[in-house]
Every structure is written in structure tokens, then in C-alpha cells.
Amino acid sequence: GDGGEGRERGLEGGVLSSLPPANSAQCLSLVEQDGQRTMRTYLGASLHMGAADFPEEEALAGARLLHVEGYTLYRPELAKAAMKAAKARGALVSLDLASFEVVRNCRAQLLDLLESGVVDLLFANEDEAEELMGSSGEDHRRRSRDDKPAACVAKNLSNSAAAVDDAAPAGAEEERREGDEAEVRRMKTTGEEETRGAEDTAFTREDAERAMQWMLRYCQVATVSMGKRGCMARDARGNRGVAPGIIVPVVDTTGAGDSFTAGFLHAYLSGATLQVGGAG
């Protein structure tokens, strides 16, 4: 639509645009009985967006930080333009990798952004961190991968509605369950160090440390979340934070990662330590 409904709901008109006849992006969240979820996304009209579509003045006026979702890597020129604009205004830039499939499919675009030095804070969950390590030649055990992963599927899309429709299957990202059954069985109490035993395929805190070391080559703060086992964070100055998970009845994990990231960024911008930020 033309954004009229959004304005009626109090949204700023400057950050709304219409790209007919493409459909708006959609996301289907499938929640299982144990509260874990799988998300299927259709990027829709967002695949048409380019650098010129970023509303710099409206989006960044007075901003201290620009947070970018990993799905923006399917439009790398848009991601880079937004990040550079934020840096030029003195704002920090944070990036959430969003999905291990985003890391796999958009690896070249991700590395280009990281190597350009525009990312200050980098967030990954255990699956995304593992994909990063697998892609950089580090040890990886959970799942097999192609030697030459697919390029970012949206890179060469045309600006036609048909291109968006054709790209829908590739834009549908299936995120793995946050905390698989093997890891749940391994965890006896909150914050307890995992043991390597026979289940040597699980992502461990040692893996998280290696991932953060890699991430800190390109950013100032690296954070890896590990579902029920909490999170770990490090910065380029050697500070760190380790926060165990808190056992609560699980109803629906949709948005859990986004809520964690929002809490961490609020604490960080308020001057809190990484330990406090990780604890939410």
C-alpha cells in the first residue's frame, strides 16, 4: 500500500514506501509444543530496495546507534549505505546475523561489510557463530556444508515483480531451533559448564570463545547467545561478560533473540559492563 495505514498507527511517513505490485515481506513463525520455533520468511518488496531508498535524515536524526538485521545482507548496497551514513553521523552500528542461512548465502557480502570497518557490535547465536567458523576454516561439527556455498541469492535480482516472486523460495530462511534436545539433556543446572562426553557435536563455550575471537577481528564488541545456556560477550579491550540462562517455563521463543539484543544494546548505550548487558 501507500503507507496510509501505517501513518494512522503513528508511524513516521518518511520511513514508509510503496513498491507496487510487489507484496510486503512476510514471516511465518511455527511454534512447537516445547515453545521452540521455526521461521519461514518471504522478503517480498524489500528485495527491490537499494541504497537510494534509505531515508537517512528520518532514520538517523539524533540516533546514537543503527541496528541492522542480517536479512539486509540480501540487499548489500542498502546495508552498506545505511551503515556508512550512520558512521558519518557519529553513530555506532550493530549487526545481528539473523540466521545461519543468511551467513551461508551472503558470506561474501557479510565479509565485505566487516572488512570495511563499519560494524561496531556483532551479534550471533550459536548456529550463526558455528557457520561463521565453518566458513572461515575453523572447527565445525554440527552439520556438513558445501565447499562453495551459494552466493547471496538477491544480489543480481532485477527490479521486476517477477524477480521478487521467483526469489521467494531463496529468501525464505529456516532458522534452527534455539537449543536442541541434545544440549538440553547436557545441561544439569543453570550456568553449569558443559562436558564434552559422547555428545561431542554440540556447540560449546570453547566454540563461542573461538567465534568471538574471529568476530573481534572486525568489530569492537562480539556477542554469542546460546539459548538456554545463556550468552558470552567480549570486546576488543579484553573485557568480557558471561551470563547463564535462567530456567523458566517456555511457551514461545519467537522474538527471544531480538529481545536479548535490545536489552544488551540498551545496557551498552547506558554505559553498563558487558556482564550487565549479557544478563539483560
N, C-alpha and C positions, 0 to 999 in steps of 0.2 A: 504494500500500500504506500501511501504518500507520507506516512508518519503521523497522520492526524490523531489516530487513536493513542499513540504514544504521548503526544503533546497533551491530550486530555487527561492522561495519567500523571502529568507533571514532569515528563521527560524533556530535556533540552532539545529543541528542534534542530540545533546545529549539528548534532551527532547522529541524526537520522537521515537516511537517503533511500531513494527508490530506484530499483533496477529492473523494471518490467522487461520481459514477462517472467523473469526468474523468481522462483519461490524463496521465501525466507528460510534460513537454516533451521534445522530441527534436530532434536535429540531424544532418543527413546532410552529410558532407563529401566532395565529389567531387574527387579529386586527379588532375591530368593528368600526362602523361609528363614535362613540364618542372618538375614539383613545385608548380605553381600550383594553387590550389584554389577551388572554388565551394561555398558553404554554403547549404543549404536548411533552414530552421528551422520547427518546429511548436511554438508556445508553450504549447499544451495547458492543463494545470491552472493554470499561472501566470497565465493571463488572469482567473482568479477572485479573485486576491489583491487585497486592499485595504490601506489604512493600518493597520487593526487587526491585520493578520497579521504585521506586522514585529516580530520578537522583540527589542525594544530592549535589554533587560538582557543577554540572552545574546549578542547580536551586538556590542554596543558596550562591554561591560565592559573597561576598560583599553585600549581602542582609541585609537590616535593618528590614524588615518585610516580613513575609509569610502570604499571604491572601488565605484562604481556603473556597471554596464554599460548602454549605451544602450537595450537592449531593454526595460529597466524603464520607459522612457517610454511603452510601451503600457499601463502602469498608473500614470499620472502621480501619482495620490494616494498610492500606495505609495512612489514615488520621493521625493516631497516630504516625506512623513512621516519616512522614513529619514534623509534629508539634514538636516532640521531637528533631529531627535533627536541626530544626530552633532554638529552645530554647538553645540547646547545643552550638550553634554558637553565642549566644547573641542577636539573632533577636527576635522581637516581633511577635506574632501570632494573626491574626484576623480571625474570623469565621462569615460568612454570612449564616443564616439558610436556605435561598433559597426558601422554600415552607412550608406551614403548613402541607402538607402531608409528607414531609421529617421529620419534628418534630414528627408527629404522628407515622410514620412507624419505625423510627430509634431512638426512645426515649431512649432506654437503651444504645445504642452506644453514643448518644449525652451526656447523663449524665455521662457516664464513662469518656469521654474526659474532660468534665467540671470539674469533681471531681479530675482529675489527675493534674489540675492546669496548663495546657499547653496553655490555651486560655487567651489572654490579652484583646482583644477588641471583643465584641459580637454585631452583628447587626441583627435586626429583624424588619419586617414590622408588621403592626397591626394584621394581621391574624396569623402570626407565633408567635407573642407575646401572643395572646389570646390562642393559642394551648398550649404554654408553661404553662400558668396559669391554663388552664383546666387540664393539665396533672399533675400539682403539687397540685391539690386540691383547687385552688383559684376560685373565682367567674368567671363564663364564661356564656355568654348569647347568642352569635350569632348562634351557631349551636350545635346540640346534638352530643355526642361522645360515642363510646363503652367504657365500663368499663375497658376492657382489650384490648388495641389497638394491632394491628398486629405487630409482631416483624419485624425488618429490613429484607426486602424480599431477599436481596442479601447475607445475612450472610452465608448461607450454600450452595451457588451455587457451582457446580463442575466446573472444568476448561474445559468443553467441549463447542463446539459451540452451541450444542442443548440447553445447560443450558442458554446461553445468549438469544437465541430466545424465550425460554419458559418464561424468566424473563421480556421480553419486556413490557407486559401489566402492571406488577407491577412497572417497572421502569419509566413508563410514568406518570409524575406528572402534575396535573392540578392545576395551581395557580389561586387563586381567583382574580377577578377584583380589581385593586388598587383604592379604593374609590368607594363604592357602591352608588346607587342612593339615598338611604335614607340619607347618610351622606352629599351628595352634597346639598340636599334640606335643611339640617340643617345649612349649612354654609352660612351666610349672607355676611360677609366681611372677607378678609384675616386676620388670626390671632385672630378672634373673638372667645371667649370662647364658647364651645358648651353647650347647655342646655339639661337637661335630659327629659323634657316633656313626651309626649306619646311614642316617639320613643326611648324606653329605651334599645333597642337591639344593639345600635351602640357602637363601641369601643371608649372610651373617654380618655381624658388626665389623668384622675384619674386611669384608667386601665393601661395606659402606665407607670405611676409612679410605680404602683404595680409590673408591669412586670420588670421594670429596677431594683427595689429593689431585686427581685428574681435573676435576671441575675448577679447582683453585688456580690452575694454570691460566684461566681465562676470566676469572671474576674475583671479587673481594670476599664474598660470603657464599658458602656452599651448604646446602641442607639436604639430607636424605631422610625421608619418612619411611617407617617400616610397619605400618598398620598397627596391630595390637601391641607390637613390641616397642612402640614409641618412635623417637627420632634422634638424629645426631646432626650437629651443625659445627662448622669450623669457619674461621676467617683467615685472611692472608697474613694476619699478625700473630697467628698461633693460638688465638682464643678459641675455646670450644664449649659446646653445651651438649649434654646427653640427658634426654628426658624419657623415662619409662612410660609405657602406655598405662592407662587406667582402665581397669576391668569394670565394664558397665554392661547392662543388658543391651544387646544390639537389635535394633528394629530396622534401620535403613541407613546404609553407609553413603548414600548419594550426597555429594557435596562435602563429605568429611575432609577431603584433601583441600578443597577451596577454603573451608572454614579454618583449617590449620594455617594455611598460608596467610590468610587475612589477619589472624591473631599474631602470627610471627612478625609480619610487616608492621602492624600497629606497635608492637613492643619495640621493634628495632628503631622505628622512627621516633619513638619516645625516649630513646637512649638506653633501653634495657640491655642487659647482657644476653649473650646467646643462650645461656642456661634458662633465663627467664623467658626468652622468646620461644624456645623449644617447648617449654612447659605450657605455653598458651596462656 
